[in-house]
């Protein structure tokens, strides 16, 4: 699973919209949309913010590990 798929899956598991996630992480909704469409990749700081929010490792978010 790649980052785009994993991000969307984690967000939907929490019944959050892209805007909900943006507000919770102080990231832009448009950036989240582009990541989920696999059009762009997150910066290191955005990846860390998502990792902290979801309680997952950056390797997991990037699809490098499955646990």
SERO-601438 format. One record per residue: residue number from 1; residue in three letters; chain; x, y, z of N, C-alpha, C in turn. Coordinates in Angstrom, 2 decimals, padded with zeros to 5 digits, always signed. Example, Ala and Ser with C-alpha at 12.3 -4.5 7.8 and 13.67 -1.06 7.14 Angstrom:
<node pos="1" code="ALA" unit="A" n_px="+013.19" n_py="-005.69" n_pz="+007.80" ca_px="+012.30" ca_py="-004.50" ca_pz="+007.80" c_px="+013.20" c_py="-003.30" c_pz="+007.80"/>
<node pos="2" code="SER" unit="A" n_px="+012.85" n_py="-002.25" n_pz="+007.08" ca_px="+013.67" ca_py="-001.06" ca_pz="+007.14" c_px="+012.90" c_py="+000.03" c_pz="+007.87"/>
// end
This chain:
<node pos="1" code="UNK" unit="A" n_px="+000.86" n_py="-001.18" n_pz="+000.00" ca_px="+000.00" ca_py="+000.00" ca_pz="+000.00" c_px="+000.90" c_py="+001.24" c_pz="+000.00"/>
<node pos="2" code="UNK" unit="A" n_px="+000.57" n_py="+002.22" n_pz="-000.81" ca_px="+001.39" ca_py="+003.42" ca_pz="-000.87" c_px="+000.84" c_py="+004.50" c_pz="+000.07"/>
<node pos="3" code="UNK" unit="A" n_px="+001.56" n_py="+005.62" n_pz="+000.15" ca_px="+001.19" ca_py="+006.68" ca_pz="+001.06" c_px="-000.23" c_py="+007.20" c_pz="+000.80"/>
<node pos="4" code="UNK" unit="A" n_px="-000.57" n_py="+007.43" n_pz="-000.46" ca_px="-001.89" ca_py="+007.97" ca_pz="-000.81" c_px="-003.00" c_py="+007.06" c_pz="-000.29"/>
<node pos="5" code="UNK" unit="A" n_px="-002.87" n_py="+005.78" n_pz="-000.53" ca_px="-003.89" ca_py="+004.82" ca_pz="-000.08" c_px="-003.94" c_py="+004.73" c_pz="+001.45"/>
<node pos="6" code="UNK" unit="A" n_px="-002.77" n_py="+004.70" n_pz="+002.06" ca_px="-002.72" ca_py="+004.58" ca_pz="+003.51" c_px="-003.32" c_py="+005.80" c_pz="+004.20"/>
<node pos="7" code="UNK" unit="A" n_px="-003.01" n_py="+006.99" n_pz="+003.70" ca_px="-003.56" ca_py="+008.21" ca_pz="+004.29" c_px="-005.08" c_py="+008.22" c_pz="+004.20"/>
<node pos="8" code="UNK" unit="A" n_px="-005.60" n_py="+007.91" n_pz="+003.04" ca_px="-007.05" ca_py="+007.90" ca_pz="+002.85" c_px="-007.71" c_py="+006.86" c_pz="+003.75"/>
<node pos="9" code="UNK" unit="A" n_px="-007.09" n_py="+005.68" n_pz="+003.85" ca_px="-007.63" ca_py="+004.62" ca_pz="+004.70" c_px="-007.67" c_py="+005.06" c_pz="+006.17"/>
<node pos="10" code="UNK" unit="A" n_px="-006.58" n_py="+005.61" n_pz="+006.66" ca_px="-006.52" ca_py="+006.05" ca_pz="+008.06" c_px="-007.55" c_py="+007.16" c_pz="+008.34"/>
<node pos="11" code="UNK" unit="A" n_px="-007.68" n_py="+008.07" n_pz="+007.40" ca_px="-008.63" ca_py="+009.18" ca_pz="+007.57" c_px="-010.06" c_py="+008.64" c_pz="+007.61"/>
<node pos="12" code="UNK" unit="A" n_px="-010.38" n_py="+007.74" n_pz="+006.68" ca_px="-011.75" ca_py="+007.19" ca_pz="+006.62" c_px="-012.06" c_py="+006.30" c_pz="+007.82"/>
<node pos="13" code="UNK" unit="A" n_px="-011.06" n_py="+005.58" n_pz="+008.34" ca_px="-011.26" ca_py="+004.77" ca_pz="+009.54" c_px="-011.74" c_py="+005.62" c_pz="+010.72"/>
<node pos="14" code="UNK" unit="A" n_px="-011.34" n_py="+006.87" n_pz="+010.71" ca_px="-011.72" ca_py="+007.80" ca_pz="+011.79" c_px="-012.93" c_py="+008.66" c_pz="+011.41"/>
<node pos="15" code="UNK" unit="A" n_px="-013.55" n_py="+008.32" n_pz="+010.29" ca_px="-014.73" ca_py="+009.05" ca_pz="+009.81" c_px="-014.47" c_py="+010.55" c_pz="+009.72"/>
<node pos="16" code="UNK" unit="A" n_px="-013.33" n_py="+010.90" n_pz="+009.16" ca_px="-012.94" ca_py="+012.30" ca_pz="+009.03" c_px="-012.98" c_py="+012.72" c_pz="+007.56"/>
<node pos="17" code="UNK" unit="A" n_px="-013.36" n_py="+013.94" n_pz="+007.34" ca_px="-013.23" ca_py="+014.52" ca_pz="+006.00" c_px="-011.80" c_py="+015.04" c_pz="+005.86"/>
<node pos="18" code="UNK" unit="A" n_px="-011.44" n_py="+015.38" n_pz="+004.65" ca_px="-010.13" ca_py="+015.99" ca_pz="+004.45" c_px="-010.01" c_py="+017.28" c_pz="+005.25"/>
<node pos="19" code="UNK" unit="A" n_px="-011.09" n_py="+018.05" n_pz="+005.32" ca_px="-011.07" ca_py="+019.30" ca_pz="+006.07" c_px="-010.91" c_py="+019.03" c_pz="+007.56"/>
<node pos="20" code="UNK" unit="A" n_px="-011.58" n_py="+018.00" n_pz="+008.08" ca_px="-011.41" ca_py="+017.64" ca_pz="+009.49" c_px="-009.95" c_py="+017.34" c_pz="+009.79"/>
<node pos="21" code="UNK" unit="A" n_px="-009.32" n_py="+016.57" n_pz="+008.91" ca_px="-007.92" ca_py="+016.22" ca_pz="+009.11" c_px="-007.03" c_py="+017.45" c_pz="+009.01"/>
<node pos="22" code="UNK" unit="A" n_px="-007.34" n_py="+018.30" n_pz="+008.07" ca_px="-006.56" ca_py="+019.53" ca_pz="+007.91" c_px="-006.62" c_py="+020.39" c_pz="+009.18"/>
<node pos="23" code="UNK" unit="A" n_px="-007.80" n_py="+020.54" n_pz="+009.72" ca_px="-007.96" ca_py="+021.35" ca_pz="+010.93" c_px="-007.25" c_py="+020.70" c_pz="+012.12"/>
<node pos="24" code="UNK" unit="A" n_px="-007.32" n_py="+019.39" n_pz="+012.22" ca_px="-006.71" ca_py="+018.67" ca_pz="+013.35" c_px="-005.18" c_py="+018.69" c_pz="+013.30"/>
<node pos="25" code="UNK" unit="A" n_px="-004.62" n_py="+018.77" n_pz="+012.10" ca_px="-003.17" ca_py="+018.69" ca_pz="+011.94" c_px="-002.53" c_py="+020.02" c_pz="+011.53"/>
<node pos="26" code="UNK" unit="A" n_px="-003.36" n_py="+021.03" n_pz="+011.31" ca_px="-002.88" ca_py="+022.34" ca_pz="+010.85" c_px="-002.19" c_py="+022.25" c_pz="+009.48"/>
<node pos="27" code="UNK" unit="A" n_px="-002.69" n_py="+021.33" n_pz="+008.67" ca_px="-002.23" ca_py="+021.19" ca_pz="+007.29" c_px="-003.33" c_py="+021.70" c_pz="+006.37"/>
<node pos="28" code="UNK" unit="A" n_px="-003.00" n_py="+021.92" n_pz="+005.12" ca_px="-004.01" ca_py="+022.43" ca_pz="+004.17" c_px="-004.82" c_py="+021.28" c_pz="+003.58"/>
<node pos="29" code="UNK" unit="A" n_px="-006.12" n_py="+021.51" n_pz="+003.46" ca_px="-007.00" ca_py="+020.50" ca_pz="+002.86" c_px="-006.59" c_py="+020.23" c_pz="+001.43"/>
<node pos="30" code="UNK" unit="A" n_px="-006.18" n_py="+021.24" n_pz="+000.71" ca_px="-005.78" ca_py="+021.04" ca_pz="-000.69" c_px="-004.55" c_py="+020.15" c_pz="-000.78"/>
<node pos="31" code="UNK" unit="A" n_px="-003.64" n_py="+020.26" n_pz="+000.18" ca_px="-002.46" ca_py="+019.39" ca_pz="+000.19" c_px="-002.87" c_py="+017.95" c_pz="+000.46"/>
<node pos="32" code="UNK" unit="A" n_px="-003.77" n_py="+017.75" n_pz="+001.41" ca_px="-004.26" ca_py="+016.40" ca_pz="+001.72" c_px="-004.93" c_py="+015.79" c_pz="+000.50"/>
<node pos="33" code="UNK" unit="A" n_px="-005.72" n_py="+016.57" n_pz="-000.21" ca_px="-006.39" ca_py="+016.08" ca_pz="-001.42" c_px="-005.36" c_py="+015.64" c_pz="-002.46"/>
<node pos="34" code="UNK" unit="A" n_px="-004.32" n_py="+016.43" n_pz="-002.66" ca_px="-003.28" ca_py="+016.10" ca_pz="-003.64" c_px="-002.51" c_py="+014.85" c_pz="-003.22"/>
<node pos="35" code="UNK" unit="A" n_px="-002.26" n_py="+014.70" n_pz="-001.93" ca_px="-001.57" ca_py="+013.50" ca_pz="-001.45" c_px="-002.41" c_py="+012.27" c_pz="-001.70"/>
<node pos="36" code="UNK" unit="A" n_px="-003.71" n_py="+012.36" n_pz="-001.39" ca_px="-004.60" ca_py="+011.21" ca_pz="-001.56" c_px="-004.79" c_py="+010.85" c_pz="-003.04"/>
<node pos="37" code="UNK" unit="A" n_px="-004.62" n_py="+011.80" n_pz="-003.92" ca_px="-004.71" ca_py="+011.54" ca_pz="-005.36" c_px="-003.36" c_py="+011.14" c_pz="-005.94"/>
<node pos="38" code="UNK" unit="A" n_px="-002.34" n_py="+011.08" n_pz="-005.06" ca_px="-000.98" ca_py="+010.73" ca_pz="-005.45" c_px="-000.39" c_py="+011.71" c_pz="-006.46"/>
<node pos="39" code="UNK" unit="A" n_px="-000.81" n_py="+012.98" n_pz="-006.35" ca_px="-000.29" ca_py="+014.01" ca_pz="-007.25" c_px="+000.97" c_py="+014.65" c_pz="-006.70"/>
<node pos="40" code="UNK" unit="A" n_px="+001.08" n_py="+014.74" n_pz="-005.38" ca_px="+002.27" ca_py="+015.28" ca_pz="-004.74" c_px="+002.59" c_py="+014.43" c_pz="-003.51"/>
<node pos="41" code="UNK" unit="A" n_px="+003.74" n_py="+014.68" n_pz="-002.92" ca_px="+004.15" ca_py="+013.98" ca_pz="-001.71" c_px="+004.28" c_py="+014.98" c_pz="-000.58"/>
<node pos="42" code="UNK" unit="A" n_px="+004.07" n_py="+014.52" n_pz="+000.65" ca_px="+004.15" ca_py="+015.44" ca_pz="+001.79" c_px="+005.59" c_py="+015.83" c_pz="+002.10"/>
<node pos="43" code="UNK" unit="A" n_px="+005.74" n_py="+016.98" n_pz="+002.72" ca_px="+007.04" ca_py="+017.38" ca_pz="+003.23" c_px="+007.34" c_py="+016.54" c_pz="+004.46"/>
<node pos="44" code="UNK" unit="A" n_px="+008.57" n_py="+016.59" n_pz="+004.91" ca_px="+008.95" ca_py="+015.85" ca_pz="+006.12" c_px="+008.15" c_py="+016.34" c_pz="+007.31"/>
<node pos="45" code="UNK" unit="A" n_px="+007.95" n_py="+017.64" n_pz="+007.43" ca_px="+007.20" ca_py="+018.17" ca_pz="+008.58" c_px="+005.73" c_py="+017.76" c_pz="+008.53"/>
<node pos="46" code="UNK" unit="A" n_px="+005.15" n_py="+017.70" n_pz="+007.35" ca_px="+003.76" ca_py="+017.25" ca_pz="+007.22" c_px="+003.65" c_py="+015.77" c_pz="+007.56"/>
<node pos="47" code="UNK" unit="A" n_px="+004.61" n_py="+014.99" n_pz="+007.11" ca_px="+004.62" ca_py="+013.55" ca_pz="+007.41" c_px="+004.73" c_py="+013.32" c_pz="+008.92"/>
<node pos="48" code="UNK" unit="A" n_px="+005.54" n_py="+014.09" n_pz="+009.59" ca_px="+005.67" ca_py="+013.97" ca_pz="+011.04" c_px="+004.37" c_py="+014.34" c_pz="+011.72"/>
<node pos="49" code="UNK" unit="A" n_px="+003.72" n_py="+015.42" n_pz="+011.27" ca_px="+002.44" ca_py="+015.84" ca_pz="+011.86" c_px="+001.39" c_py="+014.74" c_pz="+011.70"/>
<node pos="50" code="UNK" unit="A" n_px="+001.34" n_py="+014.11" n_pz="+010.55" ca_px="+000.39" ca_py="+013.02" ca_pz="+010.31" c_px="+000.73" c_py="+011.80" c_pz="+011.17"/>
<node pos="51" code="UNK" unit="A" n_px="+002.01" n_py="+011.51" n_pz="+011.29" ca_px="+002.46" ca_py="+010.39" ca_pz="+012.11" c_px="+002.04" c_py="+010.57" c_pz="+013.57"/>
<node pos="52" code="UNK" unit="A" n_px="+002.23" n_py="+011.76" n_pz="+014.09" ca_px="+001.83" ca_py="+012.05" ca_pz="+015.47" c_px="+000.32" c_py="+011.96" c_pz="+015.61"/>
<node pos="53" code="UNK" unit="A" n_px="-000.41" n_py="+012.55" n_pz="+014.68" ca_px="-001.87" ca_py="+012.56" ca_pz="+014.76" c_px="-002.43" c_py="+011.14" c_pz="+014.74"/>
<node pos="54" code="UNK" unit="A" n_px="-001.98" n_py="+010.32" n_pz="+013.81" ca_px="-002.52" ca_py="+008.97" ca_pz="+013.67" c_px="-001.88" c_py="+007.97" c_pz="+014.62"/>
<node pos="55" code="UNK" unit="A" n_px="-000.78" n_py="+008.35" n_pz="+015.27" ca_px="-000.10" ca_py="+007.42" ca_pz="+016.17" c_px="+000.55" c_py="+006.28" c_pz="+015.43"/>
<node pos="56" code="UNK" unit="A" n_px="+001.05" n_py="+006.56" n_pz="+014.25" ca_px="+001.70" ca_py="+005.56" ca_pz="+013.40" c_px="+003.11" c_py="+006.04" c_pz="+013.05"/>
<node pos="57" code="UNK" unit="A" n_px="+003.97" n_py="+005.12" n_pz="+012.69" ca_px="+005.31" ca_py="+005.50" ca_pz="+012.28" c_px="+005.27" c_py="+006.11" c_pz="+010.87"/>
<node pos="58" code="UNK" unit="A" n_px="+006.29" n_py="+006.87" n_pz="+010.57" ca_px="+006.38" ca_py="+007.42" ca_pz="+009.22" c_px="+006.59" c_py="+006.30" c_pz="+008.20"/>
<node pos="59" code="UNK" unit="A" n_px="+007.31" n_py="+005.26" n_pz="+008.58" ca_px="+007.49" ca_py="+004.11" ca_pz="+007.68" c_px="+006.15" c_py="+003.47" c_pz="+007.35"/>
<node pos="60" code="UNK" unit="A" n_px="+005.27" n_py="+003.35" n_pz="+008.34" ca_px="+003.94" ca_py="+002.80" ca_pz="+008.09" c_px="+003.17" c_py="+003.70" c_pz="+007.14"/>
<node pos="61" code="UNK" unit="A" n_px="+003.18" n_py="+005.01" n_pz="+007.40" ca_px="+002.45" ca_py="+005.94" ca_pz="+006.54" c_px="+002.95" c_py="+005.89" c_pz="+005.11"/>
<node pos="62" code="UNK" unit="A" n_px="+004.24" n_py="+005.71" n_pz="+004.95" ca_px="+004.84" ca_py="+005.67" ca_pz="+003.61" c_px="+004.66" c_py="+004.32" c_pz="+002.92"/>
<node pos="63" code="UNK" unit="A" n_px="+004.12" n_py="+003.36" n_pz="+003.64" ca_px="+003.91" ca_py="+002.04" ca_pz="+003.06" c_px="+005.14" c_py="+001.16" c_pz="+003.06"/>
<node pos="64" code="UNK" unit="A" n_px="+006.13" n_py="+001.53" n_pz="+003.87" ca_px="+007.36" ca_py="+000.74" ca_pz="+003.94" c_px="+007.22" c_py="-000.45" c_pz="+004.87"/>
<node pos="65" code="UNK" unit="A" n_px="+006.30" n_py="-000.36" n_pz="+005.83" ca_px="+005.99" ca_py="-001.47" ca_pz="+006.74" c_px="+004.50" c_py="-001.64" c_pz="+006.82"/>
<node pos="66" code="UNK" unit="A" n_px="+004.06" n_py="-002.79" n_pz="+007.29" ca_px="+002.62" ca_py="-003.03" ca_pz="+007.44" c_px="+002.18" c_py="-003.05" c_pz="+008.88"/>
<node pos="67" code="UNK" unit="A" n_px="+003.08" n_py="-002.71" n_pz="+009.81" ca_px="+002.68" ca_py="-002.69" ca_pz="+011.23" c_px="+003.33" c_py="-001.54" c_pz="+011.96"/>
// end
